[in-house]
Amino acid sequence: MTLKGKTLFITGASRGIGKEIALRAARDGANIVIAAKTTEPHPKLAGTIYTAAEEIEAAGGKALPLAVDIREEAQVDDAIAKAVEHFGGIDILVNNASAINLAGTLSLDMKRFDLMHQINFRGTFLCSKKAIPHLKKAANPHVLMLSPPLSTNPRWFAPHVGYSMAKFGMSYCVLAMAEEFRRDGIAFNALWPRTTIATAAIQNHLGGDATMKHSRKPSIMADAAYQIFSKNSREFSGNFCLDDTVLREAGVTDFKPYQVDESLPENQLIPDFFID
């Protein structure tokens, strides 16, 4: 399987997991549309759409950096049109862009509540809606949500219902759209990490360096996404996948290289949110 010549439209691909997925595809010679907001360096968040483009092209891919706020329908329309004009179509959509705030009900202000829902749930719906007409023309079209397996366990809602609802909204898009577009042969799947992943979200919101040490690298998510894209879109859709399960099924047995600290035993890694 190769992604050579395939076009991936990845939201939030200027850093973190989105960029890692882009780089993995780029090593095959894929075309990457970097649809993200960051055009100027941020003091706490490394990378811009332009630095990501340089890395993608150095890895062997072709990059189209586009400044896009996925809350804005006109900007998404424009980005999709530019992607199709530049690369001739879209084969894979990765709904990776996300916002996080772990405040409880009484302390979560509505501005941050709205931001999470506009980016996570609404942004995923909007980007999917706009990409689907083009995905229908692709040979093996995939849409991948970076969202958790569906759950009704109160432990994942009570402490931070605003964030949880925004992320599970993305997962409900998988449940619904996989069935709605099954006859069109478009795969809709979700991918989530079993452990925390060493990203800016972990650094800034979930414990900093101490948590980072007990996490896995974003590359595990990129390799798992690559395996999902290799599957027949007409046969593999509507699934809620965990990164290491996908890789074990692909024959991976050694997960130490994915750890930030390879000296730690696996049972000392920190489970991610939403993993029962």
C-alpha positions as CSV (number, residue, x, y, z in Angstrom):
1,M,0.0,0.0,0.0
2,T,1.2,3.5,-0.8
3,L,-0.2,7.0,-0.4
4,K,1.9,8.3,-3.3
5,G,-0.1,10.8,-5.2
6,K,-3.0,10.7,-2.8
7,T,-4.3,14.0,-1.4
8,L,-4.9,14.4,2.3
9,F,-6.8,17.4,3.7
10,I,-5.7,17.6,7.4
11,T,-7.1,20.1,9.8
12,G,-4.8,21.3,12.5
13,A,-1.8,19.9,10.7
14,S,0.7,22.6,11.8
15,R,1.7,20.6,14.8
16,G,1.2,17.5,17.0
17,I,-0.7,14.5,15.8
18,G,-2.0,16.2,12.7
19,K,1.5,17.0,11.5
20,E,2.8,13.5,12.3
21,I,0.0,12.0,10.2
22,A,1.0,14.4,7.4
23,L,4.7,13.5,7.7
24,R,3.9,9.7,7.6
25,A,1.9,10.2,4.4
26,A,4.6,12.5,3.0
27,R,7.2,9.7,3.2
28,D,5.1,7.9,0.5
29,G,5.0,11.0,-1.7
30,A,1.5,12.1,-0.7
31,N,0.0,15.6,-1.2
32,I,-0.9,17.3,2.1
33,V,-3.2,20.2,2.5
34,I,-2.3,21.9,5.8
35,A,-5.6,23.5,7.0
36,A,-4.8,25.3,10.2
37,K,-4.9,28.8,11.8
38,T,-1.3,29.3,12.8
39,T,0.6,31.6,10.4
40,E,2.8,33.3,13.0
41,P,4.9,31.5,15.8
42,H,3.1,31.1,19.1
43,P,4.9,31.4,22.4
44,K,3.5,28.1,23.7
45,L,2.7,26.2,20.5
46,A,5.6,25.3,18.2
47,G,5.1,25.4,14.4
48,T,3.1,27.2,11.8
49,I,1.5,26.1,8.5
50,Y,4.6,27.2,6.7
51,T,7.1,25.3,8.9
52,A,4.9,22.2,8.7
53,A,5.0,22.6,4.9
54,E,8.8,22.7,4.8
55,E,8.9,19.5,6.9
56,I,6.4,17.7,4.7
57,E,8.3,18.6,1.5
58,A,11.6,17.5,3.1
59,A,10.0,14.2,4.0
60,G,9.1,13.6,0.3
61,G,5.5,15.0,0.0
62,K,3.9,18.0,-1.6
63,A,2.4,20.6,0.7
64,L,-0.3,23.3,0.4
65,P,-0.4,25.4,3.5
66,L,-3.7,27.2,3.9
67,A,-4.7,29.5,6.7
68,V,-8.1,28.2,7.7
69,D,-10.4,28.8,10.7
70,I,-12.7,25.7,10.5
71,R,-15.4,27.6,12.4
72,E,-15.9,29.8,9.3
73,E,-17.9,28.2,6.4
74,A,-16.5,30.5,3.8
75,Q,-12.9,29.7,4.7
76,V,-13.6,26.0,4.6
77,D,-15.3,26.4,1.2
78,D,-12.3,28.3,-0.1
79,A,-9.7,25.8,1.3
80,I,-11.5,22.8,-0.2
81,A,-11.7,24.6,-3.6
82,K,-8.0,25.5,-3.5
83,A,-7.1,21.9,-2.5
84,V,-9.1,20.5,-5.4
85,E,-7.7,23.0,-7.9
86,H,-4.1,22.5,-6.7
87,F,-4.0,18.7,-6.4
88,G,-7.0,17.6,-8.5
89,G,-9.2,16.2,-5.8
90,I,-9.3,14.9,-2.2
91,D,-8.7,11.3,-1.2
92,I,-8.6,11.5,2.6
93,L,-9.9,14.0,5.2
94,V,-8.5,14.0,8.7
95,N,-10.6,15.9,11.2
96,N,-7.8,16.5,13.7
97,A,-8.3,20.1,14.8
98,S,-9.5,20.3,18.4
99,A,-9.9,22.6,21.4
100,I,-9.7,21.5,25.0
101,N,-10.8,23.0,28.3
102,L,-11.3,20.7,31.3
103,A,-13.3,23.0,33.5
104,G,-16.5,21.8,35.2
105,T,-20.0,23.1,34.6
106,L,-19.9,26.1,37.0
107,S,-16.4,27.3,36.0
108,L,-16.6,26.8,32.2
109,D,-17.5,30.1,30.6
110,M,-19.7,30.0,27.5
111,K,-17.0,31.5,25.3
112,R,-14.8,28.5,25.8
113,F,-17.7,26.1,25.7
114,D,-18.7,27.6,22.3
115,L,-15.1,27.4,21.1
116,M,-14.8,23.7,21.8
117,H,-18.1,22.9,20.1
118,Q,-17.4,25.1,17.1
119,I,-14.0,23.6,16.5
120,N,-14.5,20.0,17.6
121,F,-18.1,19.1,16.7
122,R,-19.2,21.8,14.2
123,G,-15.8,22.0,12.5
124,T,-15.8,18.2,12.0
125,F,-19.3,18.3,10.6
126,L,-18.5,21.2,8.3
127,C,-15.3,19.9,6.9
128,S,-16.8,16.5,6.3
129,K,-19.9,18.0,4.6
130,K,-17.7,20.1,2.3
131,A,-15.2,17.3,1.4
132,I,-17.8,14.5,0.8
133,P,-18.7,15.6,-2.8
134,H,-15.0,15.3,-3.7
135,L,-14.4,12.1,-1.7
136,K,-17.2,10.5,-3.7
137,K,-14.9,10.7,-6.7
138,A,-11.9,9.1,-5.0
139,A,-10.8,5.5,-5.5
140,N,-10.5,4.7,-1.8
141,P,-11.9,7.6,0.2
142,H,-11.4,7.8,4.0
143,V,-12.5,10.3,6.6
144,L,-10.8,9.9,10.0
145,M,-11.9,11.7,13.2
146,L,-9.4,12.0,16.0
147,S,-12.1,11.2,18.6
148,P,-12.8,8.6,21.2
149,P,-14.9,5.4,21.3
150,L,-18.5,6.2,22.2
151,S,-19.2,5.8,25.9
152,T,-21.9,6.7,28.4
153,N,-19.7,6.2,31.4
154,P,-20.4,9.2,33.8
155,R,-16.7,9.4,34.7
156,W,-15.9,10.9,31.3
157,F,-18.7,13.5,31.5
158,A,-19.0,14.6,35.2
159,P,-15.7,16.4,35.5
160,H,-15.7,18.2,32.1
161,V,-19.0,17.8,30.3
162,G,-18.3,20.7,27.9
163,Y,-15.2,19.1,26.5
164,S,-16.6,15.6,26.6
165,M,-19.7,16.5,24.6
166,A,-17.5,18.3,22.0
167,K,-15.3,15.3,21.5
168,F,-18.1,12.8,21.5
169,G,-19.9,14.9,19.0
170,M,-17.0,14.1,16.6
171,S,-17.6,10.4,17.3
172,Y,-21.3,10.6,16.6
173,C,-20.4,12.0,13.2
174,V,-18.5,8.8,12.6
175,L,-21.5,6.7,13.7
176,A,-23.9,8.6,11.5
177,M,-21.9,9.4,8.4
178,A,-20.5,5.9,8.1
179,E,-24.0,4.6,7.6
180,E,-25.3,7.6,5.6
181,F,-22.5,7.4,3.0
182,R,-21.9,3.6,3.1
183,R,-23.3,3.2,-0.5
184,D,-20.9,5.8,-1.7
185,G,-18.0,3.8,-0.4
186,I,-16.6,6.5,1.9
187,A,-15.1,5.2,5.1
188,F,-15.7,7.1,8.3
189,N,-13.6,5.9,11.3
190,A,-12.4,7.3,14.6
191,L,-8.9,6.9,16.0
192,W,-7.9,7.5,19.7
193,P,-4.8,6.8,21.7
194,R,-4.7,4.2,24.5
195,T,-2.2,6.3,26.4
196,T,-1.6,10.0,26.6
197,I,0.4,11.4,23.6
198,A,3.2,13.9,24.0
199,T,1.7,17.0,22.5
200,A,1.2,20.6,23.5
201,A,-2.2,19.7,24.9
202,I,-0.6,17.3,27.4
203,Q,2.2,19.8,28.1
204,N,-0.2,22.7,28.7
205,H,-3.3,21.1,30.2
206,L,-2.6,17.7,31.6
207,G,0.5,17.7,33.8
208,G,3.4,19.1,31.8
209,D,6.7,17.3,31.8
210,A,5.7,14.6,34.3
211,T,2.9,13.4,32.1
212,M,4.9,13.8,29.0
213,K,7.5,11.4,30.3
214,H,4.8,8.7,30.8
215,S,3.3,9.2,27.3
216,R,3.8,7.9,23.9
217,K,5.0,9.9,20.9
218,P,2.6,11.2,18.2
219,S,4.2,8.8,15.7
220,I,2.1,5.9,17.1
221,M,-1.1,7.8,16.0
222,A,0.4,8.5,12.6
223,D,1.3,4.9,12.0
224,A,-2.1,3.7,13.1
225,A,-3.8,6.3,10.8
226,Y,-1.6,5.0,7.9
227,Q,-2.9,1.5,8.5
228,I,-6.5,2.7,8.5
229,F,-6.0,4.5,5.2
230,S,-4.6,1.3,3.7
231,K,-7.9,-0.5,4.3
232,N,-10.7,-0.9,1.7
233,S,-13.0,2.0,2.4
234,R,-16.1,-0.1,1.4
235,E,-15.2,-2.8,4.0
236,F,-13.8,-0.8,6.9
237,S,-16.1,2.0,8.1
238,G,-17.9,3.0,11.3
239,N,-15.1,1.8,13.5
240,F,-13.7,3.3,16.8
241,C,-10.1,2.3,16.8
242,L,-7.3,2.5,19.4
243,D,-3.8,3.2,18.1
244,D,-2.0,0.2,19.5
245,T,-4.8,-2.2,18.7
246,V,-4.6,-1.1,15.0
247,L,-0.9,-1.6,15.0
248,R,-1.0,-5.0,16.7
249,E,-3.5,-6.2,14.1
250,A,-0.9,-5.0,11.5
251,G,1.8,-7.1,13.1
252,V,3.6,-4.6,15.4
253,T,4.8,-6.3,18.6
254,D,7.4,-3.8,20.0
255,F,5.9,-0.6,21.2
256,K,8.9,0.7,23.2
257,P,10.1,2.9,20.4
258,Y,6.8,4.8,20.6
259,Q,7.5,5.7,24.3
260,V,8.9,9.1,25.2
261,D,10.9,7.3,27.9
262,E,11.7,3.8,26.6
263,S,13.0,2.7,30.0
264,L,9.6,2.8,31.6
265,P,7.5,-0.4,31.8
266,E,4.3,-0.2,29.8
267,N,2.1,-0.3,32.9
268,Q,3.6,3.0,33.9
269,L,2.2,4.8,30.9
270,I,-0.8,7.0,31.6
271,P,-4.1,6.0,30.0
272,D,-5.7,8.6,27.9
273,F,-9.2,10.1,28.6
274,F,-12.2,8.1,27.5
275,I,-10.5,4.7,27.8
276,D,-12.6,2.5,30.1
